[in-house]
Amino acid sequence: MWPRLLSVADSCTKDYSVLSLRGWRRWHRIVVWGVCCLSFSGCSIRQILLVGHISRVTGNQMPSPDLPPLSYAGYPTNVYFFKPISPQDARRMSVPGFFDRIGQPLVARVATDERGLFRLRLPPGRYSVLIGKDSLFYTNIIDGDGFLNPIVVASGRRMRLELKADWGANY
């Protein structure tokens, strides 16, 4: 019975310090969390489905009345979801939009398929989304508060993301 309650408390709290076996109060917290999880939510924090696509954009992107709108191929890579990243939290490379170190915790990583499509589930919250290129991270979007490519995952059924891997494109 105890290992079951420990794993239930672990999945609900995500706070591994709760699992310390020192003292009755900590055991009591584990049992209470286990009972709460079993009775109310089935031990899962509501997560939102994110469905996304990454397009590889290159070359001249200036609009022209003589040309039809361009379509872009998908880009197979990894997509990284971090806690919100300010410019001070990331180390820039000499090429604009690229970073080699991020000072915020990684929340999730998902690989795209060969068409650049991906799916994952995240709990509601604020995240910075970066595209992987080799061992670097890429985004050229900064919001008015200075955060790198921020998104807000709100309660609801589903969210769609369209990302552009547009290094080397001319706008």
Backbone as numpy.savetxt, mean C-alpha at the origin, in Angstrom:
# Nx Ny Nz CAx CAy CAz Cx Cy Cz
-6.50 -25.08 24.25 -7.31 -23.88 24.25 -6.46 -22.62 24.25
-5.36 -22.58 25.00 -4.55 -21.36 25.05 -3.92 -21.01 23.71
-3.33 -21.95 22.97 -2.75 -21.55 21.69 -3.79 -20.94 20.75
-5.02 -21.42 20.79 -6.08 -20.86 19.95 -6.35 -19.41 20.33
-6.47 -19.12 21.63 -6.71 -17.75 22.06 -5.52 -16.86 21.75
-4.30 -17.38 21.85 -3.14 -16.57 21.54 -3.15 -16.17 20.07
-3.47 -17.11 19.18 -3.48 -16.75 17.77 -4.63 -15.81 17.45
-5.76 -15.96 18.13 -6.89 -15.05 17.93 -6.52 -13.65 18.38
-5.91 -13.52 19.55 -5.51 -12.20 20.04 -4.46 -11.59 19.12
-3.55 -12.41 18.65 -2.50 -11.91 17.77 -3.08 -11.33 16.50
-4.03 -12.01 15.87 -4.56 -11.51 14.61 -5.45 -10.30 14.81
-6.02 -10.11 15.99 -6.89 -8.96 16.21 -6.13 -7.71 16.57
-5.13 -7.83 17.41 -4.47 -6.64 17.93 -3.30 -6.20 17.07
-2.64 -7.13 16.40 -1.41 -6.85 15.68 -0.37 -6.23 16.60
-0.55 -6.39 17.90 0.37 -5.84 18.89 1.04 -7.03 19.57
2.25 -7.37 19.15 2.88 -8.58 19.64 3.35 -8.45 21.08
3.41 -7.23 21.62 3.80 -7.06 23.01 2.72 -7.61 23.93
1.48 -7.69 23.46 0.39 -8.24 24.26 0.63 -9.71 24.56
1.41 -10.38 23.74 1.58 -11.82 23.88 2.65 -12.20 24.89
3.22 -11.24 25.57 4.17 -11.55 26.61 3.47 -12.34 27.71
4.13 -13.33 28.26 3.50 -14.21 29.23 3.78 -13.77 30.66
4.05 -12.51 30.90 4.35 -12.03 32.24 3.09 -11.54 32.92
2.71 -12.23 33.96 1.64 -11.73 34.81 0.23 -12.06 34.34
-0.67 -12.07 35.33 -2.05 -12.40 35.09 -2.75 -11.36 34.23
-2.41 -10.09 34.39 -3.10 -9.03 33.63 -2.91 -9.21 32.13
-1.74 -9.61 31.74 -1.51 -9.81 30.30 -2.31 -11.00 29.79
-2.37 -12.08 30.57 -3.20 -13.23 30.17 -4.65 -12.80 30.08
-5.06 -11.98 31.03 -6.44 -11.50 31.02 -6.72 -10.72 29.74
-5.78 -9.84 29.32 -5.97 -9.07 28.08 -6.09 -9.99 26.88
-5.29 -11.04 26.87 -5.34 -11.98 25.74 -6.70 -12.66 25.69
-7.18 -13.12 26.81 -8.47 -13.81 26.85 -9.59 -12.85 26.45
-9.54 -11.61 26.96 -10.58 -10.63 26.61 -10.56 -10.35 25.11
-9.36 -10.12 24.54 -9.29 -9.89 23.10 -9.81 -11.09 22.33
-9.47 -12.29 22.77 -9.94 -13.49 22.08 -11.45 -13.58 22.09
-12.07 -13.31 23.23 -13.53 -13.36 23.33 -14.16 -12.27 22.48
-13.60 -11.06 22.51 -14.15 -9.97 21.69 -14.08 -10.31 20.22
-12.95 -10.85 19.80 -12.80 -11.16 18.38 -13.76 -12.25 17.95
-13.87 -13.29 18.77 -14.74 -14.39 18.40 -16.21 -13.97 18.36
-16.59 -13.09 19.26 -18.01 -12.77 19.34 -18.45 -11.65 18.42
-17.58 -10.71 18.05 -18.04 -9.55 17.29 -17.62 -9.56 15.83
-16.35 -9.78 15.54 -15.91 -9.54 14.18 -15.30 -10.76 13.51
-15.23 -11.86 14.17 -14.58 -13.01 13.56 -13.09 -12.78 13.37
-12.52 -11.86 14.13 -11.08 -11.59 14.15 -10.54 -10.99 12.89
-11.33 -10.28 12.15 -10.78 -9.62 10.97 -11.16 -8.16 10.98
-10.19 -7.32 10.77 -10.46 -5.91 10.60 -10.97 -5.77 9.17
-12.01 -4.98 8.99 -12.59 -4.83 7.66 -11.54 -4.30 6.69
-11.32 -5.04 5.64 -10.35 -4.64 4.64 -11.06 -4.33 3.33
-10.51 -3.38 2.60 -11.10 -2.91 1.36 -10.32 -3.50 0.19
-11.03 -3.95 -0.82 -10.39 -4.49 -2.01 -9.92 -3.35 -2.90
-8.64 -3.37 -3.24 -8.07 -2.42 -4.20 -7.76 -3.18 -5.47
-8.22 -2.66 -6.58 -7.95 -3.21 -7.89 -7.21 -2.14 -8.66
-6.09 -2.47 -9.29 -5.33 -1.43 -9.94 -4.66 -1.88 -11.22
-4.11 -0.88 -11.92 -3.43 -1.09 -13.18 -2.27 -0.10 -13.27
-1.13 -0.59 -13.75 0.02 0.27 -14.00 0.27 0.31 -15.50
0.34 1.52 -16.05 0.64 1.72 -17.47 2.06 2.22 -17.61
2.76 1.73 -18.62 4.11 2.23 -18.93 3.97 3.32 -19.98
4.30 4.55 -19.61 4.15 5.71 -20.49 5.55 6.21 -20.85
5.81 6.38 -22.16 7.11 6.88 -22.62 6.90 7.85 -23.77
7.94 8.59 -24.09 7.92 9.45 -25.28 7.14 10.73 -25.10
6.79 11.33 -26.22 6.11 12.62 -26.26 4.64 12.46 -25.87
4.23 13.13 -24.81 2.85 13.04 -24.32 2.06 14.34 -24.53
2.62 15.24 -25.32 1.92 16.49 -25.60 0.68 16.19 -26.45
-0.47 16.76 -26.07 -1.69 16.49 -26.84 -1.62 17.12 -28.23
-2.27 16.48 -29.17 -2.31 16.99 -30.53 -3.70 16.76 -31.10
-4.29 17.78 -31.75 -5.63 17.59 -32.32 -5.62 16.64 -33.51
-4.44 16.39 -34.10 -4.35 15.53 -35.28 -4.19 14.05 -34.94
-3.90 13.75 -33.69 -3.62 12.37 -33.31 -4.68 11.83 -32.35
-5.01 10.55 -32.48 -5.96 9.97 -31.51 -5.28 9.83 -30.15
-6.08 9.74 -29.09 -5.48 9.53 -27.76 -4.67 8.23 -27.73
-3.58 8.28 -27.01 -2.69 7.13 -26.93 -3.21 6.11 -25.92
-2.93 4.85 -26.19 -3.19 3.81 -25.19 -1.83 3.24 -24.78
-1.75 2.77 -23.57 -0.47 2.37 -23.01 -0.50 0.91 -22.59
0.64 0.27 -22.74 0.77 -1.13 -22.33 0.89 -1.21 -20.81
0.45 -2.34 -20.26 0.63 -2.58 -18.84 2.09 -2.80 -18.52
2.43 -2.64 -17.26 3.82 -2.75 -16.83 3.92 -3.73 -15.67
4.57 -4.88 -15.89 4.73 -5.84 -14.79 5.82 -5.39 -13.81
5.45 -5.25 -12.55 6.38 -4.79 -11.52 5.79 -5.08 -10.15
6.35 -4.48 -9.12 5.80 -4.53 -7.76 5.24 -3.17 -7.40
4.15 -3.18 -6.63 3.56 -1.95 -6.12 3.69 -2.00 -4.61
4.19 -0.89 -4.02 4.47 -0.83 -2.60 3.53 0.16 -1.93
2.95 -0.25 -0.81 2.07 0.59 -0.01 2.75 0.84 1.33
3.07 2.10 1.58 3.74 2.52 2.81 2.79 3.38 3.63
3.11 3.54 4.91 2.48 4.60 5.69 2.81 5.90 4.96
2.02 6.98 5.12 2.27 8.20 4.34 3.72 8.69 4.44
4.31 8.98 3.27 5.71 9.35 3.17 5.84 10.83 2.87
6.53 11.55 3.73 6.87 12.95 3.43 8.22 12.95 2.72
8.59 14.04 2.03 9.89 14.07 1.35 11.08 13.84 2.29
10.93 14.19 3.57 12.02 13.97 4.52 12.17 12.49 4.87
11.14 11.69 4.60 11.17 10.27 4.90 11.77 9.42 3.80
12.13 10.04 2.67 12.64 9.27 1.53 13.91 9.92 1.00
14.82 9.08 0.54 16.06 9.60 -0.04 15.94 9.59 -1.56
16.01 10.80 -2.14 15.89 10.96 -3.60 17.16 10.53 -4.31
16.96 10.06 -5.52 18.09 9.76 -6.40 18.30 10.96 -7.32
19.33 10.93 -8.14 19.60 12.05 -9.04 18.58 12.14 -10.17
17.92 11.04 -10.49 16.88 11.04 -11.52 15.56 11.39 -10.84
14.83 12.41 -11.34 13.58 12.83 -10.68 12.57 11.70 -10.55
11.94 11.64 -9.39 10.89 10.66 -9.13 11.36 9.36 -8.52
12.65 9.12 -8.47 13.17 7.86 -7.94 13.72 8.05 -6.53
13.50 7.01 -5.72 13.94 7.00 -4.33 14.58 5.64 -4.06
15.61 5.64 -3.23 16.22 4.35 -2.90 15.98 3.91 -1.46
15.60 4.84 -0.60 15.30 4.48 0.79 14.05 5.19 1.23
13.22 4.44 1.94 11.97 4.98 2.47 12.01 4.82 3.98
11.71 5.90 4.70 11.78 5.89 6.15 10.46 5.61 6.84
9.48 5.12 6.13 8.19 4.76 6.73 7.99 3.25 6.58
7.19 2.65 7.46 6.98 1.20 7.39 6.24 0.78 6.12
6.67 -0.33 5.55 5.98 -0.94 4.43 4.74 -1.65 4.95
3.58 -1.34 4.38 2.33 -1.96 4.82 2.01 -3.18 3.96
2.22 -3.05 2.64 1.92 -4.17 1.74 2.74 -4.02 0.47
2.99 -5.16 -0.16 3.63 -5.21 -1.47 2.85 -6.20 -2.31
2.58 -5.81 -3.55 1.85 -6.71 -4.43 2.52 -6.71 -5.80
2.60 -7.86 -6.42 3.18 -7.98 -7.75 2.05 -7.87 -8.78
2.32 -7.13 -9.85 1.35 -7.05 -10.94 1.54 -8.23 -11.86
0.53 -8.50 -12.67 0.70 -9.55 -13.69 1.35 -8.93 -14.92
1.47 -9.70 -15.99 2.16 -9.20 -17.19 1.41 -8.05 -17.87
0.13 -7.87 -17.54 -0.65 -6.75 -18.10 -0.67 -5.54 -17.18
0.04 -5.61 -16.05 0.10 -4.49 -15.11 -1.07 -4.44 -14.14
-1.84 -5.51 -14.05 -3.01 -5.55 -13.16 -2.63 -6.11 -11.80
-3.27 -5.60 -10.75 -3.04 -6.12 -9.40 -4.31 -5.98 -8.57
-4.34 -6.77 -7.50 -5.43 -6.74 -6.51 -4.84 -7.00 -5.15
-5.38 -6.31 -4.14 -5.01 -6.60 -2.76 -6.06 -6.02 -1.84
-6.01 -6.41 -0.59 -6.91 -5.90 0.42 -6.10 -5.14 1.46
-6.61 -3.95 1.82 -5.97 -3.12 2.84 -7.03 -2.60 3.80
-6.66 -2.41 5.07 -7.60 -1.77 5.99 -7.75 -0.30 5.64
-8.86 0.32 5.99 -9.02 1.76 5.74 -7.88 2.55 6.37
-7.44 3.60 5.68 -6.36 4.44 6.18 -5.71 5.22 5.06
-4.63 5.93 5.40 -3.86 6.71 4.43 -2.57 5.96 4.10
-2.23 5.96 2.82 -1.04 5.26 2.35 -0.34 6.07 1.28
0.95 5.82 1.10 1.69 6.31 -0.06 1.95 5.10 -0.95
1.69 5.27 -2.24 1.83 4.17 -3.20 3.01 4.46 -4.11
3.96 3.53 -4.17 5.14 3.68 -5.01 5.27 2.48 -5.95
5.81 2.74 -7.12 6.02 1.70 -8.13 7.47 1.24 -8.02
7.69 -0.06 -8.10 9.04 -0.59 -8.06 9.69 -0.60 -9.43
10.94 -0.21 -9.49 11.75 -0.34 -10.71 13.13 -0.80 -10.26
13.45 -2.02 -10.59 14.67 -2.66 -10.11 14.68 -2.59 -8.58
15.70 -1.99 -7.97 15.73 -1.90 -6.51 15.29 -0.52 -6.01
14.68 0.28 -6.90 14.26 1.64 -6.55 12.74 1.74 -6.45
12.30 2.87 -5.92 10.87 3.19 -5.83 10.62 4.43 -6.67
9.43 4.50 -7.32 9.14 5.62 -8.20 7.76 6.21 -7.93
7.70 7.52 -7.92 6.47 8.29 -8.04 6.85 9.71 -8.40
6.02 10.35 -9.19 6.26 11.76 -9.50 5.10 12.61 -9.00
4.32 12.07 -8.06 3.16 12.77 -7.52 3.41 13.15 -6.07
3.22 14.43 -5.77 3.31 14.93 -4.39 2.08 15.78 -4.17
1.37 15.55 -3.06 0.15 16.33 -2.80 0.49 17.69 -2.18
-0.53 18.50 -1.90 -0.35 19.84 -1.35 0.26 19.86 0.03
0.19 18.74 0.75 0.80 18.65 2.08 2.21 18.08 2.03
2.68 17.74 0.84 4.04 17.26 0.69 4.20 15.75 0.76
3.12 14.99 0.79 3.22 13.54 0.86 3.35 12.94 -0.53
4.16 11.87 -0.64 4.38 11.20 -1.91 3.20 10.31 -2.27
2.62 10.53 -3.43 1.53 9.75 -4.01 0.56 9.19 -2.96
-0.11 10.07 -2.22 -0.99 9.60 -1.15 -2.34 9.12 -1.69
-2.86 8.11 -1.05 -4.23 7.66 -1.30 -4.92 7.50 0.04
-6.23 7.58 0.02 -7.03 7.32 1.22 -7.92 6.13 0.90
-7.76 5.08 1.66 -8.61 3.91 1.53 -9.73 4.09 2.53
-10.94 4.31 2.03 -12.09 4.56 2.89 -12.98 3.33 2.92
-13.83 3.28 3.92 -14.76 2.16 4.02 -15.63 2.11 2.78
-15.88 0.96 2.32 -16.65 0.75 1.11 -16.33 -0.62 0.57
-16.78 -0.89 -0.60 -16.61 -2.22 -1.14 -15.33 -2.39 -1.94
-14.96 -1.37 -2.72 -13.86 -1.56 -3.67 -13.27 -0.20 -4.04
-12.01 -0.21 -4.41 -11.33 1.01 -4.83 -10.47 0.69 -6.04
-10.44 1.60 -7.01 -9.64 1.40 -8.23 -8.49 2.41 -8.28
-7.30 1.91 -8.61 -6.11 2.76 -8.75 -5.57 2.65 -10.17
-5.26 3.79 -10.74 -4.58 3.84 -12.05 -3.23 4.52 -11.80
-2.16 3.81 -12.03 -0.81 4.34 -11.81 -0.06 4.41 -13.13
0.83 5.39 -13.24 1.63 5.54 -14.45 3.11 5.43 -14.12
3.76 4.51 -14.80 5.21 4.39 -14.73 5.74 5.25 -15.87
5.85 6.56 -15.63 6.11 7.48 -16.73 7.49 8.14 -16.69
8.48 7.44 -16.13 9.83 7.99 -16.22 10.24 7.95 -17.70
10.87 9.02 -18.14 11.27 9.11 -19.53 10.21 9.69 -20.45
9.02 9.99 -19.94 7.98 10.60 -20.75 8.15 12.11 -20.76
7.74 12.75 -21.83 7.82 14.21 -21.96 6.41 14.77 -21.99
6.13 15.68 -21.06 4.80 16.29 -20.98 4.88 17.75 -21.38
